[in-house]
Amino acid sequence: MTKTYQVVGIGNAIVDVITQADDNFLELMGIEKGIMQLVERARGEMLYGAMTNRVQTPGGSVANTLAGLGSLGLKTGFIGRVHDDALGRFYAAEMEADGTSFVNPPVPGGELPTSRSMIFVSPDGERSMNTYLGISSEISSQDVPESVASDTEIMFLEGYLYDKPKGKEAFNRAADLTHKAGGMVGISLSDPFCVDRHRDDFRKFVKEMDFVIGNEHEWESLYQTDLSTALETAASESGLVVCTRSGSDVVLVRGDEEAVVPVHRVQPVDTTGAGDQFAAGFLYGLATGQSLEISGRMGCVAAAEVISHIGPRPETDMKILFQKQGLI
């Protein structure tokens, strides 16, 4: 390996605060079930106060993916922004403990507090996320060290970053530096609403990215058409297209090559992090030179593991699971 990092991610550094709640509670609190909503600071503090038996864990989509990759033994780095407060120091320390280099020190001074997402998990495993973006949404091109972005084999970008102009600049700088140094760059589409907000930019990105990961709703939203037409269009424009379909076959397309990976359905305990860990398994395959099918199967195994327990990061040794499935 000629580069320091195998995978570097850039994204929102968000502490996930998770609790269990039934549908009555969600209705009472005015929480829309099953989606991610951005909340202001006051509502965030109110929801945080209403949570019982809270579990705190470092989250954020790309950060969860990196934790999965770190646990698989890859050398990973994370570009994100936290405040020098209790949650920010917790976040940085936990990322390092999970094996991922947290490359930017917590920011001192009169900045916004560290970002947090209040996640309410229903009895059916569905998650309803209420995210106060805080300081992570202030990430800018100045937070992207050239020494890191140009020293990775794969740069993984989070679609959510596109919600702020500064985030766009950080995103563009990271992609540019990695590409110029001969690395691969890919994006996770993040969320259908995120795609709706940035459709034109994302369509442009698909053409510039080496790989793009999205679920069926995100791909349909991106091209405003049915899934098979959307994937055909994407495959003709992007290096490698990955489509997950919660509980149904995963489709991976690269040029004329296509792999369809069956999903073994499991009853979810908590779907938080399913897409993030699918990305971890898939990227592990990509980084270690596996075929499309094996990479897709690794993603499915990792996603199945994470939805079997509360929290967005693996609790089992993923390498052992891969070995049991004959993947490594």
C-alpha positions in Angstrom: 0.0 0.0 0.0 1.5 3.3 -1.1 -0.9 5.6 0.7 -1.4 6.1 4.4 -5.1 5.6 4.3 -7.2 3.0 2.5 -10.5 5.0 3.0 -11.0 8.6 4.2 -14.5 9.9 4.7 -15.8 13.4 5.0 -19.2 14.1 6.6 -21.2 15.3 9.5 -19.7 14.4 12.9 -22.9 13.8 14.9 -23.4 12.1 18.3 -26.3 9.7 18.0 -28.5 9.7 21.0 -30.8 6.6 20.8 -33.8 5.6 22.8 -36.9 3.4 22.3 -40.3 5.0 21.8 -43.7 3.8 20.7 -45.9 5.4 18.1 -48.0 7.2 20.7 -44.9 9.0 22.0 -43.9 10.0 18.5 -47.3 11.4 17.8 -47.4 13.3 21.2 -44.0 14.9 20.4 -44.8 15.7 16.8 -42.1 13.5 15.5 -42.6 12.2 11.9 -42.0 8.5 11.9 -39.2 6.9 9.8 -37.5 10.0 8.4 -34.7 12.3 9.3 -35.8 15.8 10.3 -33.5 18.8 11.0 -34.4 20.5 14.2 -33.4 23.9 15.8 -31.3 24.0 19.0 -34.3 24.6 21.3 -36.3 21.6 20.0 -33.2 19.5 20.0 -32.6 20.2 23.7 -36.3 19.6 24.5 -36.3 16.2 22.7 -33.0 15.3 24.3 -34.5 16.0 27.7 -37.5 13.8 26.9 -35.4 10.7 26.2 -35.1 8.0 28.8 -32.4 5.2 28.9 -30.3 7.1 26.3 -27.5 5.3 24.5 -24.9 7.7 23.1 -22.6 6.8 20.3 -20.6 8.7 17.7 -22.7 8.8 14.5 -23.1 10.5 11.2 -23.5 8.4 8.1 -19.9 8.4 6.8 -18.4 8.2 10.3 -20.5 5.0 10.9 -19.2 3.5 7.6 -15.6 4.3 8.6 -16.1 2.7 12.1 -17.2 -0.5 10.2 -14.2 -0.3 8.0 -11.9 0.3 10.9 -13.2 -2.7 12.7 -12.4 -4.7 9.6 -8.8 -3.6 9.8 -8.6 -1.0 7.1 -6.6 2.2 7.7 -9.2 4.9 7.8 -9.4 8.6 8.5 -12.4 11.0 9.1 -12.6 14.6 8.2 -15.3 16.3 10.4 -15.9 19.1 12.8 -16.7 18.9 16.5 -16.7 21.5 19.2 -14.3 21.3 22.1 -17.2 20.4 24.5 -18.0 17.1 26.3 -19.8 15.6 23.4 -17.1 16.7 20.9 -14.3 15.2 23.0 -16.4 12.0 23.4 -16.8 11.8 19.7 -13.2 12.3 18.7 -12.0 9.8 21.4 -14.5 7.2 20.3 -13.6 7.5 16.6 -9.9 6.9 17.5 -10.9 4.0 19.8 -12.8 2.5 16.8 -9.6 2.6 14.8 -10.3 5.7 12.7 -8.0 8.7 12.7 -10.0 11.8 13.7 -7.8 14.2 11.7 -9.2 17.6 12.9 -8.9 18.5 16.6 -12.1 19.7 18.4 -12.6 23.4 17.8 -12.4 25.7 20.9 -14.0 29.1 21.4 -17.5 30.5 20.9 -18.5 28.1 18.2 -21.8 26.1 17.9 -22.0 23.0 20.1 -21.3 19.5 18.8 -24.0 18.2 16.6 -26.4 15.5 17.8 -29.2 13.4 16.4 -32.0 12.3 18.7 -33.1 8.9 17.4 -36.4 7.3 18.5 -36.6 3.5 17.7 -40.1 2.1 17.3 -41.0 -1.5 18.3 -41.0 -2.4 14.6 -37.3 -1.3 14.4 -38.1 1.9 12.3 -36.0 4.9 13.3 -37.2 8.5 13.5 -34.2 10.9 13.5 -34.3 14.5 14.8 -31.0 16.1 14.0 -29.5 19.3 15.4 -26.7 20.1 13.0 -24.6 22.3 15.3 -21.0 22.8 14.4 -20.6 19.9 12.0 -22.7 21.8 9.4 -20.0 24.5 9.5 -17.4 22.2 7.9 -15.6 24.0 5.1 -12.7 23.6 2.7 -10.4 24.8 5.4 -11.2 21.6 7.3 -9.9 19.4 4.5 -6.1 18.8 5.0 -4.4 18.2 1.7 -2.0 15.8 3.5 -5.0 13.6 4.2 -7.2 14.0 1.1 -4.3 13.3 -1.3 -3.0 10.4 0.8 -6.0 8.0 0.5 -6.9 5.3 -2.0 -10.7 5.9 -1.6 -12.5 9.2 -0.6 -16.1 8.6 0.5 -18.4 11.7 0.6 -21.7 12.2 2.3 -24.6 13.7 0.3 -25.9 15.6 3.4 -22.8 17.9 3.2 -24.4 19.5 0.2 -27.0 21.3 2.3 -24.6 24.2 3.1 -22.4 26.2 0.6 -19.3 25.7 2.8 -20.0 21.9 2.9 -20.1 21.9 -0.9 -16.6 23.6 -1.0 -15.3 21.0 1.5 -16.7 18.2 -0.6 -15.3 19.6 -3.9 -11.8 20.2 -2.4 -11.7 16.6 -1.0 -12.8 15.1 -4.3 -10.4 17.2 -6.3 -7.3 16.4 -4.1 -8.0 12.7 -4.0 -8.6 12.4 -7.8 -5.5 14.5 -8.5 -3.4 12.1 -6.4 -4.8 9.1 -8.3 -7.4 7.9 -5.7 -11.0 6.9 -6.2 -13.9 9.1 -5.1 -17.5 8.1 -4.3 -20.6 9.5 -2.8 -23.6 8.2 -0.8 -26.8 9.9 -1.9 -27.9 10.0 1.8 -31.6 10.6 1.6 -34.4 11.2 -1.0 -35.1 14.7 0.4 -31.4 15.5 0.1 -31.5 14.3 -3.5 -34.6 16.5 -4.2 -32.8 19.5 -2.8 -29.6 19.1 -4.9 -30.8 17.1 -7.9 -28.9 19.1 -10.6 -25.6 19.0 -8.6 -26.0 15.3 -7.8 -26.6 14.4 -11.4 -23.4 16.2 -12.3 -21.6 14.3 -9.5 -22.7 10.9 -10.8 -20.8 11.6 -13.9 -17.6 12.5 -12.0 -17.7 9.9 -9.3 -16.0 6.5 -9.4 -18.9 5.0 -7.4 -22.3 6.1 -6.2 -24.3 4.3 -3.5 -28.1 5.0 -3.1 -31.3 3.2 -2.2 -34.2 2.8 -4.7 -36.0 5.9 -3.5 -32.9 8.0 -3.9 -32.2 6.8 -7.4 -35.8 7.3 -8.5 -35.7 10.8 -7.0 -32.4 11.6 -8.8 -33.7 10.8 -12.3 -37.5 11.4 -11.5 -38.4 8.1 -13.1 -38.9 4.4 -12.3 -36.0 2.4 -10.8 -34.9 0.4 -13.8 -34.8 3.4 -16.1 -33.0 5.4 -13.3 -30.3 2.7 -12.9 -29.8 2.3 -16.7 -29.2 6.0 -16.9 -26.9 6.0 -13.9 -24.9 3.1 -15.2 -24.3 4.8 -18.5 -23.0 7.9 -16.6 -21.1 6.7 -13.5 -18.2 4.4 -12.9 -20.0 2.0 -10.5 -23.6 2.2 -9.4 -24.9 0.5 -6.3 -28.6 0.3 -5.4 -30.0 -1.1 -2.1 -33.7 -1.9 -1.8 -34.5 -2.5 1.9 -35.0 -6.2 2.2 -34.9 -6.9 -1.6 -32.0 -7.8 -3.9 -29.1 -5.3 -4.1 -28.1 -4.3 -7.7 -24.5 -3.3 -8.6 -23.6 -2.1 -12.1 -20.2 -1.2 -13.6 -20.3 -0.7 -17.4 -21.6 -3.9 -18.9 -21.0 -5.9 -15.7 -24.0 -6.4 -13.3 -24.4 -8.3 -10.1 -27.7 -8.9 -8.3 -27.2 -9.9 -4.7 -30.1 -11.6 -2.8 -30.8 -10.3 0.7 -31.7 -12.7 3.5 -34.4 -11.0 5.4 -34.0 -10.6 9.2 -36.4 -9.1 11.7 -34.8 -5.7 12.5 -34.2 -4.6 16.1 -33.0 -1.2 15.0 -32.5 -0.1 11.4 -30.2 2.8 12.3 -27.0 2.4 10.4 -28.2 -0.3 7.9 -27.2 1.8 4.9 -24.0 3.0 6.5 -22.8 -0.6 7.3 -23.9 -1.8 3.9 -21.5 0.9 2.6 -18.7 -0.4 4.9 -19.0 -4.0 3.7 -19.2 -2.8 0.1 -16.2 -0.5 0.4 -14.2 -3.2 2.2 -14.7 -5.4 -0.9 -13.8 -2.5 -3.2 -10.7 -1.6 -1.3 -9.5 -5.2 -1.2 -10.1 -5.8 -4.9 -13.1 -8.1 -4.6 -15.7 -8.7 -7.4 -18.9 -6.7 -7.6 -20.9 -9.7 -6.3 -18.6 -10.4 -3.3 -18.5 -6.6 -2.5 -22.3 -6.5 -2.6 -22.6 -9.7 -0.4 -20.1 -8.2 2.1 -22.4 -5.1 2.3 -25.5 -7.3 2.9 -23.8 -9.3 5.7 -22.7 -6.0 7.4 -26.1 -4.5 7.1 -27.8 -7.6 8.5 -25.5 -7.6 11.5 -26.1 -3.9 12.4 -29.9 -4.1 12.3 -29.8 -7.1 14.7 -29.1 -4.8 17.7 -29.5 -1.2 18.9 -26.9 1.3 17.5 -25.4 2.1 14.2 -22.1 0.3 14.4 -21.1 -3.4 14.3 -20.9 -5.3 17.6 -19.7 -8.6 16.0 -16.3 -9.3 14.4 -17.3 -8.7 10.8 -14.3 -10.6 9.5 -15.5 -13.8 11.2 -19.0 -13.2 9.7 -17.4 -12.8 6.2 -15.4 -16.0 6.8 -18.5 -17.9 7.8 -20.2 -16.8 4.5 -17.1 -17.8 2.5 -16.4 -14.3 1.4 -12.8 -14.1 2.6 
